[in-house]
Amino acid sequence: MGTKDLQREILSQVAAGKITAEEGAARLEALDAQSSVEPAAPTPVAPDPAGEVRQVKVVSKFGSAEVVGDPSVTGAVADGPHKARQEGDTLVIEQTPVSEDTTFEFSRPHSRVIVNGFDFGRRVTVRMNPALPLVASVQAGNLRVQGVNGPIVADVQAGNCKLGDFRAPVKLTVMAGNIDAFGRIDSGESSIRCEMGQVKVGLARGSNVRINARTTMGKVAIEGDGMRKNATQVTVGSGAGSLDIECTMGNVKVVVG
């Protein structure tokens, strides 16, 4: 079983209540430490001579992340507990649940919980140039992206994924969570994969896309003017782009226009 499969197994156990969130975080940290010492072929990356940021990557473990497109930002800036580094032309912003505190804290109304240094109510907010591509990875937390016009690749495990006003191809993968996305697709290849969750997609006017939607256990509904009832494959406009939706356990709803 590979590292990614082990991570999914741990998160599934947390989502099912078989292990506590604290124990899950500890296991993920141990798994990351083990992976870091495994021998791997070196992959040197030549740094960008000008140090220009051409892509933003957001990583969050046991905490939520919010990413907002902001034209006044050249690269990206973050608010909240995080570490930032640049890898080639990619700016990496990473949030982990470990804090310097070693106490137990529970507060309302936000239900913030800190147990032995693990803060499960953490949130990092990132403002980035909306034209840049975004790569996001969130474990045991929610991801919200608003107003990012560049391509978006997101992987969310044990949490929900919400996208607003996207205008470029998206590739979304969610395990044990819901997907709610609204935007325009008029070119490129987009895909949505969801295991154990609901998928809702709203396509804005001006979209030109071929839609193929399917689910193993659930229902598919594609709604809009001129759409055939119970259709799972439709073409909107000229069909210049493509959107492939696959859901394992859950319903899929696409609203056009």
Backbone bond lengths (Angstrom), bond angles and torsions (degrees), N, CA, C in turn:
res aa  C-N    CA-C-N  psi(-1)  N-CA   C-N-CA  omega(-1)  CA-C   N-CA-C  phi
1 M - - - 1.463 - - 1.520 108.85 -
2 G 1.330 117.22 128.04 1.446 121.36 -177.93 1.516 112.48 -76.48
3 T 1.350 115.42 172.48 1.460 120.75 -178.39 1.517 111.56 -60.48
4 K 1.342 117.52 -43.34 1.462 120.44 -179.01 1.523 111.55 -63.51
5 D 1.342 116.49 -38.68 1.464 119.77 177.96 1.524 111.29 -65.09
6 L 1.341 116.37 -39.39 1.464 120.15 178.14 1.526 110.81 -65.20
7 Q 1.351 116.68 -39.48 1.460 120.01 177.59 1.526 110.58 -61.38
8 R 1.327 116.69 -43.53 1.461 120.05 179.57 1.525 111.59 -64.16
9 E 1.327 116.60 -37.83 1.461 120.52 179.07 1.523 110.60 -64.06
10 I 1.337 116.91 -42.62 1.468 120.82 178.88 1.522 110.35 -62.87
11 L 1.342 116.92 -46.48 1.458 120.47 -178.61 1.526 111.60 -66.10
12 S 1.322 116.88 -34.81 1.465 120.08 176.83 1.520 110.90 -64.01
13 Q 1.337 116.73 -39.19 1.461 120.79 179.10 1.524 110.95 -66.61
14 V 1.359 116.69 -37.18 1.467 119.90 176.92 1.522 109.89 -66.15
15 A 1.344 116.43 -46.51 1.469 120.58 -178.70 1.524 111.72 -62.09
16 A 1.333 116.69 -33.24 1.465 121.01 -179.20 1.521 112.55 -84.68
17 G 1.333 116.85 -6.12 1.455 120.12 179.83 1.510 114.37 79.93
18 K 1.337 116.71 13.40 1.465 119.67 -179.53 1.523 111.63 -75.42
19 I 1.330 116.78 -30.58 1.461 121.59 174.49 1.513 108.00 -132.42
20 T 1.331 116.67 158.96 1.453 120.87 -179.38 1.520 110.15 -76.29
21 A 1.333 115.74 161.24 1.463 120.38 177.69 1.521 111.04 -62.58
22 E 1.335 117.00 -36.12 1.463 120.70 179.12 1.522 110.42 -63.87
23 E 1.335 115.97 -45.37 1.460 119.72 179.66 1.525 110.76 -64.77
24 G 1.339 116.35 -38.19 1.452 119.65 177.85 1.512 112.07 -63.16
25 A 1.339 116.87 -41.95 1.463 120.61 178.40 1.514 111.33 -62.74
26 A 1.342 116.04 -41.39 1.461 119.78 179.58 1.525 110.87 -63.88
27 R 1.329 116.44 -39.78 1.467 119.37 179.52 1.522 111.33 -67.30
28 L 1.333 117.21 -38.51 1.467 120.13 178.15 1.519 111.10 -65.07
29 E 1.339 116.11 -41.43 1.463 119.72 178.17 1.519 110.44 -62.22
30 A 1.337 117.16 -42.64 1.462 120.84 179.61 1.523 110.86 -65.36
31 L 1.323 116.46 -37.55 1.461 120.58 179.28 1.522 110.93 -66.98
32 D 1.338 116.53 -40.92 1.464 120.07 177.36 1.518 110.98 -63.18
33 A 1.349 115.97 -40.85 1.463 119.91 179.86 1.519 110.95 -64.35
34 Q 1.321 116.50 -39.71 1.461 120.87 179.04 1.520 110.86 -65.97
35 S 1.330 116.38 -40.85 1.461 120.21 -178.95 1.515 111.44 -66.38
36 S 1.352 116.27 -32.84 1.459 119.48 -176.13 1.516 113.09 -69.78
37 V 1.348 117.41 -21.73 1.462 119.37 -178.76 1.516 111.93 -96.73
38 E 1.333 117.85 -5.03 1.446 119.82 177.81 1.518 109.77 -71.77
39 P 1.349 118.58 136.27 1.450 120.35 -178.47 1.511 111.25 -64.31
40 A 1.299 116.16 140.19 1.454 121.31 179.08 1.512 109.23 -145.67
41 A 1.307 115.80 148.89 1.457 120.00 179.29 1.517 109.49 -66.66
42 P 1.328 117.69 134.64 1.461 120.23 -179.37 1.519 111.23 -65.10
43 T 1.325 115.46 138.79 1.456 120.96 177.43 1.520 108.28 -126.41
44 P 1.329 117.27 80.54 1.455 120.11 -178.21 1.516 111.77 -62.48
45 V 1.319 115.28 138.61 1.454 121.54 178.52 1.517 108.49 -118.85
46 A 1.309 115.95 124.22 1.460 120.08 179.98 1.517 109.05 -76.21
47 P 1.342 117.53 122.93 1.456 119.36 -179.65 1.518 111.47 -67.15
48 D 1.315 115.68 148.85 1.451 120.25 176.68 1.523 109.02 -65.95
49 P 1.329 118.80 127.18 1.464 120.87 -176.14 1.518 112.78 -55.83
50 A 1.316 116.72 -37.79 1.457 119.49 -177.10 1.520 111.95 -90.69
51 G 1.336 117.98 -3.60 1.451 120.86 -178.44 1.512 112.72 67.75
52 E 1.317 117.27 22.93 1.455 121.46 -176.58 1.524 110.84 -75.67
53 V 1.327 116.06 137.02 1.456 121.43 177.53 1.523 108.99 -86.72
54 R 1.327 116.12 122.13 1.458 120.92 -179.61 1.524 112.39 -117.33
55 Q 1.325 117.04 -2.85 1.467 121.45 178.11 1.520 108.82 -157.05
56 V 1.330 116.02 147.11 1.464 121.71 178.33 1.524 108.56 -117.60
57 K 1.339 115.43 133.75 1.458 121.38 177.67 1.524 108.71 -123.44
58 V 1.324 116.45 126.45 1.464 122.21 179.99 1.524 108.58 -116.23
59 V 1.338 116.25 126.91 1.461 122.34 -179.01 1.526 108.50 -124.29
60 S 1.324 117.16 128.95 1.461 120.92 179.80 1.519 109.99 -139.62
61 K 1.345 116.06 131.23 1.459 121.84 177.19 1.520 108.93 -120.40
62 F 1.322 116.50 124.99 1.461 122.82 -179.50 1.527 110.86 54.34
63 G 1.320 115.02 52.08 1.450 122.30 177.73 1.515 108.80 -176.85
64 S 1.322 117.04 159.30 1.457 121.17 -177.58 1.517 111.22 -95.66
65 A 1.325 115.10 158.10 1.462 121.09 -179.62 1.520 109.30 -133.76
66 E 1.325 115.55 138.96 1.457 122.05 176.01 1.519 108.30 -125.25
67 V 1.322 116.83 129.30 1.459 122.02 -178.81 1.523 107.99 -123.34
68 V 1.332 115.73 126.68 1.461 121.13 -176.33 1.520 109.45 -125.18
69 G 1.322 117.01 131.88 1.453 120.84 175.68 1.517 110.77 -73.36
70 D 1.339 116.57 128.78 1.463 122.26 -177.82 1.525 108.69 -136.95
71 P 1.334 118.78 108.02 1.465 121.13 -177.35 1.524 114.09 -62.11
72 S 1.336 117.91 -19.29 1.461 120.31 -178.91 1.524 112.61 -79.05
73 V 1.335 117.31 -7.92 1.465 122.01 -178.59 1.520 109.11 -99.52
74 T 1.337 115.87 131.58 1.465 120.08 179.82 1.517 111.17 -73.25
75 G 1.332 116.75 -50.54 1.458 122.21 178.93 1.506 109.89 -113.04
76 A 1.340 116.18 -93.15 1.461 121.10 177.70 1.519 109.34 -159.55
77 V 1.323 116.14 147.76 1.461 122.76 174.42 1.523 107.32 -132.26
78 A 1.336 116.14 148.97 1.463 120.67 -175.38 1.517 110.86 -125.64
79 D 1.316 115.38 146.62 1.454 123.01 176.02 1.520 107.76 -124.47
80 G 1.329 116.13 127.44 1.455 120.78 -176.06 1.516 109.86 117.70
81 P 1.334 117.27 171.01 1.472 120.80 -177.86 1.521 111.42 -64.54
82 H 1.324 116.12 121.02 1.463 119.40 -177.95 1.521 109.98 -164.43
83 K 1.320 114.39 167.44 1.455 122.90 170.50 1.515 107.32 -125.48
84 A 1.324 116.96 140.96 1.464 120.83 -178.22 1.520 109.83 -126.63
85 R 1.310 115.20 142.95 1.463 121.08 176.13 1.526 108.11 -153.26
86 Q 1.318 115.55 160.60 1.453 119.72 178.47 1.517 109.53 -113.03
87 E 1.323 115.89 127.12 1.454 122.96 177.35 1.523 107.79 -115.61
88 G 1.322 116.59 100.57 1.453 119.94 -174.31 1.512 109.86 64.24
89 D 1.323 117.52 -121.57 1.463 120.44 178.76 1.529 112.03 -100.84
90 T 1.355 117.01 14.41 1.467 122.03 -179.77 1.521 110.80 -107.77
91 L 1.327 116.72 125.75 1.459 121.95 174.12 1.523 108.10 -90.69
92 V 1.337 116.43 118.37 1.464 122.46 -177.44 1.525 109.10 -103.01
93 I 1.316 116.56 123.93 1.463 122.85 176.42 1.521 107.07 -116.84
94 E 1.335 116.11 118.37 1.460 120.69 -171.50 1.517 111.21 -123.13
95 Q 1.315 115.68 133.72 1.458 122.35 175.42 1.521 109.16 -119.63
96 T 1.331 116.98 132.85 1.457 121.80 175.70 1.523 108.12 -123.68
97 P 1.335 118.71 159.16 1.459 121.12 -175.89 1.519 114.36 -79.81
98 V 1.320 117.95 -4.32 1.456 119.84 -174.29 1.519 110.16 -83.29
99 S 1.323 116.82 124.22 1.452 122.33 175.67 1.520 109.09 -112.77
100 E 1.312 115.52 175.89 1.461 119.64 -179.42 1.527 111.72 -81.99
101 D 1.331 116.70 -10.20 1.461 120.12 -179.28 1.520 110.82 -78.52
102 T 1.328 116.02 149.48 1.465 120.63 176.12 1.527 109.11 -126.38
103 T 1.324 115.22 37.68 1.455 120.35 -177.15 1.520 109.78 -120.28
104 F 1.333 114.76 173.04 1.460 120.57 174.87 1.518 107.59 -105.16
105 E 1.332 115.59 130.89 1.460 120.03 -179.65 1.519 109.13 -139.59
106 F 1.335 116.60 132.90 1.459 120.88 175.68 1.516 107.05 -135.91
107 S 1.322 116.79 121.43 1.457 119.90 -177.45 1.520 110.20 -133.68
108 R 1.296 116.86 149.11 1.459 124.07 176.41 1.526 107.85 -114.89
109 P 1.356 120.64 157.41 1.461 125.29 11.42 1.524 113.94 -89.98
110 H 1.336 118.29 -3.64 1.457 119.88 -174.49 1.519 112.74 -85.88
111 S 1.319 117.55 -2.51 1.465 121.71 176.62 1.517 111.78 53.46
112 R 1.308 116.03 51.19 1.452 120.81 178.40 1.518 109.01 -82.48
113 V 1.316 116.32 129.93 1.457 121.11 -176.85 1.521 109.67 -124.65
114 I 1.340 116.15 127.17 1.460 121.82 174.33 1.515 107.28 -124.60
115 V 1.323 116.70 120.05 1.456 121.52 -179.90 1.516 108.51 -127.64
116 N 1.343 115.55 114.20 1.464 120.49 177.69 1.530 112.69 50.37
117 G 1.322 115.24 43.98 1.457 119.86 175.62 1.508 115.12 90.54
118 F 1.333 118.46 -7.57 1.458 120.61 178.91 1.530 108.63 -96.64
119 D 1.331 116.63 115.81 1.459 122.42 -179.63 1.526 108.49 -102.12
120 F 1.354 116.66 105.34 1.455 120.85 -174.69 1.526 112.43 -89.00
121 G 1.332 118.07 0.34 1.457 120.55 178.33 1.507 112.93 -106.42
122 R 1.308 116.95 12.93 1.460 120.53 -176.71 1.521 111.49 -67.58
123 R 1.321 114.69 150.51 1.457 121.41 175.91 1.518 108.23 -144.85
124 V 1.312 115.43 134.36 1.448 120.56 174.27 1.522 107.67 -113.58
125 T 1.332 116.07 134.45 1.461 122.03 178.42 1.518 108.79 -113.64
126 V 1.305 116.13 124.91 1.464 121.94 -176.80 1.523 109.02 -116.61
127 R 1.330 115.72 128.85 1.463 121.24 171.13 1.522 107.41 -107.01
128 M 1.314 116.49 126.06 1.455 120.43 -175.34 1.525 110.72 -135.10
129 N 1.326 115.32 159.42 1.453 119.52 174.56 1.527 108.66 -62.09
130 P 1.324 118.50 125.01 1.464 120.23 -172.96 1.521 114.75 -66.23
131 A 1.343 117.82 -16.96 1.462 120.26 -178.21 1.524 112.59 -82.53
132 L 1.346 117.52 -14.30 1.461 120.64 -176.41 1.528 111.46 -79.94
133 P 1.331 117.42 150.00 1.468 120.46 172.65 1.528 110.33 -68.16
134 L 1.331 116.05 148.96 1.461 122.07 179.43 1.518 110.01 -124.58
135 V 1.334 115.05 132.89 1.460 122.34 171.35 1.523 106.88 -120.00
136 A 1.322 118.09 126.05 1.464 121.31 -177.51 1.521 110.38 -131.58
137 S 1.340 115.21 139.01 1.460 122.06 176.92 1.523 108.13 -134.21
138 V 1.322 116.80 118.73 1.463 121.48 -177.09 1.522 108.90 -128.72
139 Q 1.337 116.06 129.65 1.455 122.35 177.31 1.521 109.11 -118.34
140 A 1.337 116.08 126.33 1.464 122.05 178.99 1.520 111.33 55.81
141 G 1.310 115.56 54.25 1.454 122.16 178.61 1.515 109.36 -174.48
142 N 1.319 116.11 170.97 1.457 121.21 -178.94 1.524 111.02 -99.88
143 L 1.322 115.37 150.78 1.461 121.73 176.49 1.521 108.81 -121.24
144 R 1.338 115.24 129.71 1.465 120.89 175.59 1.520 108.21 -127.77
145 V 1.324 116.30 126.74 1.463 122.10 179.51 1.521 107.82 -125.42
146 Q 1.339 116.29 128.32 1.456 120.61 -177.16 1.523 110.00 -133.60
147 G 1.329 116.38 126.00 1.456 120.71 171.54 1.506 115.78 72.89
148 V 1.321 118.68 24.74 1.467 122.05 175.16 1.527 107.24 -95.79
149 N 1.339 116.51 119.14 1.458 121.29 -173.23 1.520 113.51 -94.10
150 G 1.336 117.65 -16.59 1.451 121.09 178.78 1.517 110.81 -77.61
151 P 1.327 117.79 171.89 1.467 121.13 177.66 1.527 111.51 -57.57
152 I 1.330 116.46 142.77 1.464 121.96 -177.80 1.523 109.66 -124.83
153 V 1.333 115.74 127.16 1.459 122.59 172.45 1.524 106.98 -120.50
154 A 1.318 118.00 120.73 1.466 120.95 -176.51 1.519 110.82 -134.79
155 D 1.333 114.89 138.77 1.466 122.85 177.04 1.527 107.36 -128.84
156 V 1.322 116.82 113.91 1.465 121.93 -177.82 1.521 108.58 -121.48
157 Q 1.337 116.16 128.45 1.455 121.57 179.23 1.520 108.94 -121.79
158 A 1.336 115.99 124.72 1.467 122.51 -177.99 1.522 110.83 60.50
159 G 1.325 115.77 54.99 1.454 121.47 178.86 1.515 110.36 -177.56
160 N 1.325 115.91 170.91 1.457 121.70 -179.15 1.523 111.20 -98.16
161 C 1.326 115.49 153.79 1.462 121.74 179.29 1.523 108.40 -125.53
162 K 1.336 116.36 123.50 1.463 121.00 -179.66 1.519 109.63 -127.86
163 L 1.332 116.44 124.51 1.459 122.63 179.34 1.521 109.34 -119.58
164 G 1.331 116.18 137.56 1.452 120.99 177.57 1.513 111.53 -130.42
165 D 1.325 116.24 135.19 1.470 123.14 174.46 1.523 113.27 59.18
166 F 1.323 118.07 42.17 1.464 119.24 174.35 1.528 108.82 -80.69
167 R 1.340 116.34 152.83 1.468 120.46 -175.71 1.521 112.61 -136.73
168 A 1.302 117.26 10.81 1.463 122.05 -178.82 1.524 108.09 -135.95
169 P 1.329 117.51 170.42 1.465 119.53 179.36 1.525 112.70 -55.49
170 V 1.330 116.22 143.12 1.465 122.25 178.66 1.518 109.04 -126.21
171 K 1.329 114.84 146.99 1.462 121.94 173.38 1.526 106.40 -131.13
172 L 1.322 116.20 106.37 1.460 121.88 -174.73 1.520 110.10 -116.06
173 T 1.333 115.43 133.68 1.460 121.81 175.87 1.523 108.31 -131.12
174 V 1.317 117.07 121.92 1.468 121.29 -178.74 1.518 109.23 -131.88
175 M 1.335 115.88 132.05 1.452 121.75 174.04 1.518 108.96 -118.19
176 A 1.328 117.01 125.15 1.462 123.12 -179.43 1.525 110.75 61.15
177 G 1.325 115.38 59.34 1.452 120.90 178.80 1.518 110.54 -177.94
178 N 1.328 116.09 169.87 1.460 121.84 -178.18 1.525 111.29 -102.14
179 I 1.326 115.30 155.32 1.460 122.09 176.52 1.521 108.60 -120.08
180 D 1.330 115.78 128.98 1.465 122.20 176.77 1.523 106.84 -133.30
181 A 1.329 117.40 109.93 1.463 120.42 -173.94 1.520 110.53 -132.96
182 F 1.337 115.37 139.90 1.459 120.97 176.47 1.517 108.90 -137.75
183 G 1.324 116.00 131.77 1.454 119.71 178.29 1.513 111.08 174.39
184 R 1.331 114.69 -163.66 1.460 120.50 -176.97 1.519 110.08 -120.96
185 I 1.321 116.08 135.68 1.461 122.03 174.70 1.524 107.75 -124.02
186 D 1.324 116.90 119.25 1.461 120.06 178.68 1.524 112.45 -134.37
187 S 1.336 116.80 8.00 1.462 120.67 177.94 1.523 109.03 -167.16
188 G 1.333 116.06 166.06 1.455 121.12 174.28 1.519 113.68 73.69
189 E 1.334 114.26 179.82 1.462 121.98 -179.08 1.529 110.14 -107.92
190 S 1.314 116.24 124.06 1.464 122.17 177.54 1.525 109.08 -118.33
191 S 1.329 115.92 148.63 1.463 120.12 179.50 1.518 110.21 -144.91
192 I 1.318 115.35 148.03 1.460 122.56 176.68 1.522 107.98 -133.59
193 R 1.342 116.21 125.99 1.457 122.39 178.14 1.527 108.12 -124.00
194 C 1.317 116.11 130.48 1.463 120.00 -178.93 1.522 110.02 -139.42
195 E 1.330 116.24 126.94 1.454 122.62 174.39 1.527 108.28 -111.66
196 M 1.307 116.87 120.30 1.465 122.68 178.56 1.526 111.59 61.82
197 G 1.327 115.82 68.50 1.452 120.16 177.90 1.521 111.12 178.86
198 Q 1.326 115.65 172.22 1.458 122.08 179.49 1.529 110.18 -99.17
199 V 1.327 115.72 146.08 1.463 121.35 179.00 1.523 109.09 -120.44
200 K 1.327 116.12 124.61 1.459 121.67 175.96 1.522 108.37 -129.97
201 V 1.326 116.11 122.98 1.460 121.44 -178.34 1.521 109.04 -127.01
202 G 1.326 116.37 130.00 1.453 121.93 174.07 1.517 109.34 -113.57
203 L 1.322 117.00 123.93 1.462 121.50 179.96 1.523 109.41 -104.30
204 A 1.326 115.77 123.98 1.455 121.52 -176.76 1.524 110.90 -72.59
205 R 1.320 115.52 161.17 1.460 120.79 175.67 1.525 109.15 -59.69
206 G 1.297 116.36 142.83 1.456 120.68 -176.45 1.510 112.83 98.99
207 S 1.333 116.89 -6.13 1.467 119.92 177.85 1.525 109.88 -70.79
208 N 1.324 115.27 140.04 1.463 122.68 174.58 1.519 106.89 -129.99
209 V 1.329 116.63 100.23 1.460 118.20 -168.15 1.529 111.10 -155.61
210 R 1.312 114.97 145.13 1.465 122.21 171.44 1.527 107.75 -94.30
211 I 1.318 117.03 125.02 1.463 121.83 -175.65 1.521 109.62 -109.45
212 N 1.322 115.19 130.70 1.466 121.82 173.88 1.523 107.22 -129.45
213 A 1.321 117.62 113.12 1.468 121.55 -175.78 1.521 110.20 -124.64
214 R 1.334 115.46 140.12 1.466 119.95 179.24 1.530 109.38 -153.15
215 T 1.320 115.00 154.29 1.457 121.15 176.58 1.521 108.90 -144.46
216 T 1.329 115.97 144.93 1.463 120.62 -179.69 1.520 111.07 -78.90
217 M 1.327 116.54 -47.52 1.464 121.94 179.01 1.519 108.29 -129.84
218 G 1.329 116.41 93.81 1.449 120.96 -177.95 1.518 110.45 159.83
219 K 1.330 115.56 -167.47 1.456 121.45 -179.14 1.526 110.46 -122.00
220 V 1.339 115.05 152.01 1.459 122.13 175.99 1.521 108.46 -116.66
221 A 1.336 116.54 130.13 1.461 121.48 177.02 1.523 108.66 -134.57
222 I 1.331 116.20 122.82 1.464 121.63 175.15 1.522 106.89 -116.93
223 E 1.331 116.08 115.76 1.457 121.11 -172.61 1.520 111.16 -116.37
224 G 1.325 115.66 146.88 1.455 121.92 178.80 1.512 110.13 157.47
225 D 1.336 116.30 168.43 1.459 120.80 -179.26 1.521 110.64 -60.69
226 G 1.304 116.32 127.37 1.457 121.05 176.02 1.511 114.98 80.60
227 M 1.335 117.80 4.33 1.464 120.23 -179.46 1.529 110.47 -80.92
228 R 1.326 115.93 136.40 1.450 120.45 177.08 1.528 110.43 -73.06
229 K 1.313 116.03 140.58 1.458 120.32 179.24 1.524 110.08 -66.69
230 N 1.316 115.84 137.61 1.468 123.94 178.96 1.529 113.40 67.72
231 A 1.324 117.49 14.43 1.466 119.97 177.90 1.521 110.03 -74.01
232 T 1.311 116.67 142.15 1.467 121.90 176.21 1.523 111.85 -114.58
233 Q 1.333 116.51 -9.07 1.458 121.94 176.48 1.524 108.35 -132.47
234 V 1.326 116.32 118.22 1.462 120.28 -179.44 1.521 109.35 -139.01
235 T 1.317 115.59 160.32 1.461 121.82 176.14 1.516 108.63 -119.89
236 V 1.321 115.67 127.83 1.457 122.05 179.33 1.523 108.12 -107.77
237 G 1.320 116.87 126.82 1.458 120.51 -178.69 1.512 111.33 63.99
238 S 1.335 115.71 -134.79 1.465 120.79 -179.17 1.521 112.76 -83.56
239 G 1.340 117.21 -9.63 1.466 120.37 179.71 1.508 113.29 68.91
240 A 1.338 116.88 34.22 1.468 120.57 -177.55 1.522 112.32 -67.64
241 G 1.316 117.07 -33.01 1.462 121.14 178.80 1.519 110.54 -105.86
242 S 1.331 115.82 177.14 1.466 120.18 178.23 1.521 109.77 -135.84
243 L 1.333 115.38 145.34 1.463 122.20 176.62 1.519 107.96 -134.19
244 D 1.319 116.18 115.14 1.460 122.37 -179.98 1.522 108.46 -109.79
245 I 1.329 116.73 120.34 1.465 121.92 -177.23 1.519 109.24 -117.79
246 E 1.327 115.74 128.57 1.464 121.06 177.91 1.522 109.37 -133.81
247 C 1.324 116.17 125.82 1.464 121.93 179.91 1.526 108.44 -126.32
248 T 1.329 116.30 132.92 1.462 119.90 -178.37 1.523 111.73 -83.12
249 M 1.327 116.70 -55.47 1.465 121.41 -179.98 1.521 108.35 -131.69
250 G 1.333 116.36 97.30 1.453 120.09 -179.33 1.514 110.79 155.92
251 N 1.324 115.89 171.64 1.455 121.98 -179.23 1.522 111.34 -95.19
252 V 1.325 114.98 153.21 1.463 122.26 177.26 1.525 108.34 -121.23
253 K 1.331 116.08 128.47 1.463 120.93 176.99 1.517 109.23 -131.86
254 V 1.329 116.08 125.45 1.461 122.07 177.73 1.522 107.76 -121.20
255 V 1.329 116.29 126.31 1.461 121.73 178.51 1.521 107.97 -115.27
256 V 1.333 116.63 122.81 1.464 122.05 -177.11 1.520 109.89 -103.55
257 G 1.341 115.54 129.62 1.461 120.72 176.13 1.501 113.51 82.20
